[in-house]
Amino acid sequence: MVYKVGIIGTGDFAHAHAQALNAMPDRVRIVGAASPDAAQGFAFCQKYDIPAHYTAANDLFAQAQPDIVHICTPPTTHAPLAKLSLAAGAHVLCEKPLCGSLAALDELEQVEQASGRTLSTIFQWRFGAAAQHYHKLITSGEFGDLRAVVCNTLWYRGDDYYAVPWRGNREQSLGGTIMGHGIHLIDLMLWLLPDWRDVYARLGTFDYPIEVDNLAAALIGFGNGAFGNIISSAVSPRQETYLRLDFQKATLEVRGLYQYDSDDWTLTPRDPADQGRWQVRETGRNEVGAQIRALLDSLDCGERP
């Protein structure tokens, strides 16, 4: 089946989605894009050979009738647009953060269940080949029990970043460096190690008159008694994304910035004889396209993404 796809939002994030979708013409066809900025929207559609631009999402649904909608708009619009899209009969893939509270998440779940469609959020760090491989090994218990975790998103955001007004506004951004930056690596850690018991955290704001955090630290207690520490920063001039997982039988690390490939992961078994059977052999980056392909595979099989 070739799915009809619509894109809501034609700003920065939408470009990665359009490029990924156009790279799989045997599976999807972009039928339209919607954004209130007509000039930006027309330019976006022309660049990616999209047949129609609409200044309102309702017109996209009424005229193009997409099977799947990608929401690539500022955070505060995500939940309302997701509900609108589900009600229109489309599956939804929405940029992060999906919403800003547990109550909003509960409401979205109710709308999703009533619609018979699915709602997913962009967390592409789960979908690289190495993460998929090591998730299976961790889940199977191959590495033994967890002992310690380091989860560092050390980035820098300056004047140009905060010149976009919603990024420093709590109501519009739904949060600061945790919600906008650290969310990706934290999600990867949570997916690999889901048994969180408690969280102690501190937030700070430095250098800019913004309403949100640009530095955050947390201590995580896991169900088996292990500990992990998280630092999410938008004030670190030497940027790095780093996750380290220490198990009884192995240490697993990934080091990069915004993307990783299999070569960016390091496996150090306690017993060197285990290196060959545990080492990842596939290649594949944690790109948006990897998550889109996984979503399409799920829909093809009638399964939840």
C-alpha positions as CSV (number, residue, x, y, z in Angstrom):
1,M,0.0,0.0,0.0
2,V,1.2,3.5,-0.8
3,Y,0.1,5.8,2.0
4,K,-1.0,9.4,1.3
5,V,0.8,11.7,3.7
6,G,0.2,15.3,4.7
7,I,2.6,17.6,6.5
8,I,1.4,20.3,8.9
9,G,4.0,23.0,9.4
10,T,6.7,24.0,6.9
11,G,9.4,25.3,9.1
12,D,12.8,23.8,10.1
13,F,11.7,20.4,11.3
14,A,9.4,19.8,8.3
15,H,12.4,19.6,5.9
16,A,13.8,16.4,7.5
17,H,10.4,14.8,7.3
18,A,9.8,15.8,3.6
19,Q,13.3,14.6,2.6
20,A,12.8,11.2,4.3
21,L,9.3,10.8,2.8
22,N,10.5,11.6,-0.7
23,A,13.2,8.9,-0.3
24,M,10.5,6.2,-0.1
25,P,8.2,6.7,-3.1
26,D,7.2,3.1,-3.2
27,R,5.6,3.5,0.3
28,V,4.3,7.0,0.6
29,R,3.2,10.0,-1.4
30,I,3.1,13.5,0.0
31,V,-0.3,14.9,-1.1
32,G,-0.2,18.3,0.6
33,A,1.2,20.6,3.3
34,A,-0.4,23.1,5.5
35,S,0.9,26.2,7.2
36,P,-0.4,29.7,7.9
37,D,2.6,31.4,6.1
38,A,1.6,31.1,2.5
39,A,4.9,32.2,1.0
40,Q,6.9,29.8,3.2
41,G,4.5,27.0,2.5
42,F,4.5,27.5,-1.3
43,A,8.3,27.5,-1.3
44,F,8.4,24.4,0.8
45,C,5.9,22.6,-1.5
46,Q,7.9,23.6,-4.6
47,K,11.2,22.4,-3.1
48,Y,9.8,18.9,-2.3
49,D,7.4,18.5,-5.3
50,I,4.3,18.6,-3.1
51,P,1.2,19.2,-5.2
52,A,-0.8,21.5,-2.9
53,H,-0.4,24.0,0.0
54,Y,-3.1,24.9,2.4
55,T,-3.2,27.7,4.9
56,A,-5.4,25.7,7.2
57,A,-5.1,22.1,8.4
58,N,-8.9,21.5,7.9
59,D,-8.5,22.2,4.2
60,L,-5.7,19.7,4.0
61,F,-8.0,17.0,5.4
62,A,-11.0,18.0,3.4
63,Q,-9.2,18.1,0.0
64,A,-6.2,15.9,0.2
65,Q,-7.5,13.3,2.7
66,P,-4.2,12.0,3.9
67,D,-3.8,8.6,5.6
68,I,-1.0,9.8,7.8
69,V,-0.2,13.3,9.0
70,H,3.2,14.6,10.2
71,I,2.9,17.5,12.6
72,C,6.0,19.7,12.5
73,T,4.8,22.9,14.3
74,P,5.8,24.7,17.5
75,P,5.2,22.6,20.7
76,T,2.0,24.3,22.0
77,T,0.1,23.4,18.9
78,H,1.0,19.7,18.9
79,A,-1.8,18.3,21.1
80,P,-4.6,20.4,19.4
81,L,-3.4,19.4,15.9
82,A,-3.0,15.8,16.9
83,K,-6.6,15.6,18.1
84,L,-7.8,17.4,14.9
85,S,-5.8,14.9,12.8
86,L,-7.1,11.8,14.6
87,A,-10.7,13.0,14.4
88,A,-10.2,13.5,10.6
89,G,-9.2,9.8,10.3
90,A,-5.4,10.1,9.9
91,H,-2.6,8.3,11.7
92,V,-0.3,10.9,13.3
93,L,3.4,11.2,13.7
94,C,4.1,14.3,15.8
95,E,7.3,16.1,16.6
96,K,8.3,16.2,20.3
97,P,7.2,17.2,22.8
98,L,3.7,15.7,22.2
99,C,2.1,17.6,25.1
100,G,2.9,19.3,28.4
101,S,1.1,17.4,31.1
102,L,-0.1,13.9,32.1
103,A,-3.7,15.2,31.9
104,A,-3.2,16.3,28.3
105,L,-1.6,12.9,27.5
106,D,-4.7,11.1,29.0
107,E,-7.0,13.2,26.8
108,L,-4.9,12.4,23.7
109,E,-5.1,8.7,24.5
110,Q,-8.9,8.9,24.7
111,V,-9.1,10.7,21.4
112,E,-6.8,8.2,19.8
113,Q,-8.8,5.2,21.0
114,A,-12.0,6.7,19.8
115,S,-10.5,7.4,16.4
116,G,-9.3,3.9,15.6
117,R,-6.0,5.5,14.4
118,T,-2.6,5.8,16.0
119,L,-0.6,8.6,17.5
120,S,3.2,8.5,17.7
121,T,5.9,11.0,18.7
122,I,9.2,11.5,17.0
123,F,11.9,9.7,19.1
124,Q,14.3,8.7,16.4
125,W,17.1,7.8,18.8
126,R,15.4,4.5,19.3
127,F,15.5,3.6,15.7
128,G,19.1,3.3,14.7
129,A,20.4,-0.2,14.0
130,A,22.7,-0.2,17.1
131,A,19.9,0.8,19.5
132,Q,17.6,-1.8,18.1
133,H,20.3,-4.5,18.4
134,Y,21.4,-3.6,22.0
135,H,17.8,-3.2,23.1
136,K,17.2,-6.9,22.4
137,L,20.4,-7.9,24.3
138,I,19.5,-5.7,27.3
139,T,15.9,-7.0,27.3
140,S,17.0,-10.6,27.1
141,G,19.3,-10.1,30.1
142,E,22.5,-10.9,28.2
143,F,24.5,-8.2,29.9
144,G,23.3,-9.0,33.4
145,D,21.9,-6.5,35.9
146,L,22.2,-2.8,35.6
147,R,24.7,-1.0,37.8
148,A,25.2,2.6,36.7
149,V,24.1,5.1,34.0
150,V,25.4,8.4,32.7
151,C,23.1,10.3,30.4
152,N,24.5,13.7,29.2
153,T,23.0,16.0,26.6
154,L,25.6,18.8,26.6
155,W,24.6,21.3,24.0
156,Y,24.8,25.1,23.4
157,R,22.0,27.5,22.4
158,G,22.7,31.2,22.0
159,D,21.2,34.4,20.7
160,D,20.0,33.0,17.3
161,Y,18.2,30.2,19.0
162,Y,16.3,32.3,21.5
163,A,15.5,34.9,18.9
164,V,12.6,32.6,18.0
165,P,10.1,33.9,20.7
166,W,8.4,30.7,21.6
167,R,11.6,28.9,22.6
168,G,12.0,31.0,25.8
169,N,8.3,31.1,26.6
170,R,7.1,28.4,29.0
171,E,3.5,28.3,27.8
172,Q,4.5,28.1,24.1
173,S,7.5,25.7,24.4
174,L,6.1,23.5,27.2
175,G,9.6,23.5,28.8
176,G,13.3,24.2,28.3
177,T,16.3,22.1,27.6
178,I,14.8,18.9,29.1
179,M,11.8,19.1,26.7
180,G,13.6,20.5,23.7
181,H,17.0,18.9,23.8
182,G,17.6,16.2,26.5
183,I,14.3,14.6,25.7
184,H,15.9,12.4,22.9
185,L,18.7,10.8,25.0
186,I,16.4,10.5,28.1
187,D,13.9,8.7,25.9
188,L,16.5,6.3,24.6
189,M,17.6,5.6,28.1
190,L,14.0,5.1,29.3
191,W,13.3,2.7,26.4
192,L,16.5,0.7,27.1
193,L,16.0,0.8,30.8
194,P,12.3,1.2,31.6
195,D,12.3,0.3,35.4
196,W,12.7,3.8,36.9
197,R,11.8,4.0,40.6
198,D,12.4,7.6,41.5
199,V,13.8,10.9,40.2
200,Y,15.4,13.8,42.0
201,A,16.0,16.9,39.9
202,R,17.2,20.4,39.8
203,L,16.6,23.1,37.1
204,G,18.5,26.3,36.4
205,T,18.4,29.2,34.0
206,F,21.5,31.1,33.0
207,D,22.6,34.0,30.8
208,Y,19.2,34.7,29.1
209,P,16.0,36.3,30.3
210,I,13.9,33.3,29.5
211,E,11.1,31.5,31.4
212,V,12.5,28.0,31.0
213,D,15.4,25.9,32.1
214,N,18.7,25.8,30.1
215,L,20.4,23.5,32.6
216,A,19.0,20.5,34.4
217,A,20.4,17.6,36.5
218,A,18.7,14.6,37.9
219,L,19.5,11.4,39.9
220,I,17.5,8.3,38.8
221,G,16.9,5.3,41.0
222,F,16.2,2.1,39.2
223,G,14.1,-0.8,40.4
224,N,17.1,-3.0,41.1
225,G,18.8,-0.3,43.2
226,A,21.1,0.9,40.4
227,F,21.7,4.7,40.0
228,G,21.9,7.0,37.0
229,N,22.6,10.6,36.5
230,I,21.3,12.9,33.8
231,I,22.6,16.3,32.7
232,S,20.7,18.2,30.0
233,S,22.4,21.5,29.1
234,A,22.0,24.3,26.6
235,V,25.0,26.2,28.1
236,S,27.9,23.9,27.1
237,P,30.3,25.4,24.4
238,R,31.8,22.0,23.6
239,Q,28.8,20.1,22.6
240,E,28.4,16.3,23.1
241,T,25.7,13.7,23.5
242,Y,26.8,10.8,25.6
243,L,25.1,7.7,27.1
244,R,26.9,5.1,29.2
245,L,25.3,2.0,30.6
246,D,27.2,-0.2,33.0
247,F,25.9,-3.7,33.5
248,Q,27.4,-6.7,35.4
249,K,28.9,-8.1,32.2
250,A,29.5,-5.2,29.9
251,T,29.7,-1.4,29.5
252,L,27.7,0.1,26.6
253,E,28.4,3.6,25.3
254,V,27.2,5.9,22.5
255,R,28.9,9.2,21.8
256,G,27.8,11.8,19.2
257,L,25.8,14.9,18.8
258,Y,22.5,15.0,17.0
259,Q,22.8,11.6,15.2
260,Y,24.7,8.3,15.6
261,D,25.7,5.4,13.4
262,S,26.7,2.0,14.6
263,D,30.3,3.0,14.7
264,D,29.5,5.6,17.4
265,W,28.6,2.8,19.8
266,T,31.3,1.1,22.0
267,L,30.8,-2.3,23.7
268,T,33.2,-3.3,26.4
269,P,32.5,-6.8,27.7
270,R,33.9,-7.8,31.1
271,D,35.0,-11.1,29.3
272,P,36.6,-10.2,25.9
273,A,35.3,-13.5,24.6
274,D,31.8,-12.1,24.5
275,Q,32.8,-9.2,22.1
276,G,32.1,-11.2,18.9
277,R,28.7,-12.5,19.8
278,W,27.4,-9.2,21.3
279,Q,28.9,-6.6,18.9
280,V,26.5,-4.9,16.5
281,R,27.1,-5.8,12.9
282,E,24.4,-3.8,11.1
283,T,24.7,-0.1,10.1
284,G,22.0,2.5,10.3
285,R,21.6,6.0,11.6
286,N,19.0,7.3,14.0
287,E,17.3,9.4,11.3
288,V,13.7,10.4,11.1
289,G,13.4,8.2,8.1
290,A,14.2,5.1,10.2
291,Q,11.3,5.8,12.5
292,I,9.0,6.5,9.5
293,R,9.9,3.2,8.0
294,A,9.2,1.4,11.3
295,L,5.8,3.2,11.5
296,L,4.9,2.1,8.0
297,D,5.9,-1.5,8.7
298,S,3.6,-1.4,11.7
299,L,0.7,0.0,9.8
300,D,1.2,-2.6,7.0
301,C,0.9,-5.4,9.6
302,G,-2.0,-3.8,11.4
303,E,0.1,-3.3,14.6
304,R,0.5,-0.3,16.8
305,P,3.7,1.7,15.9
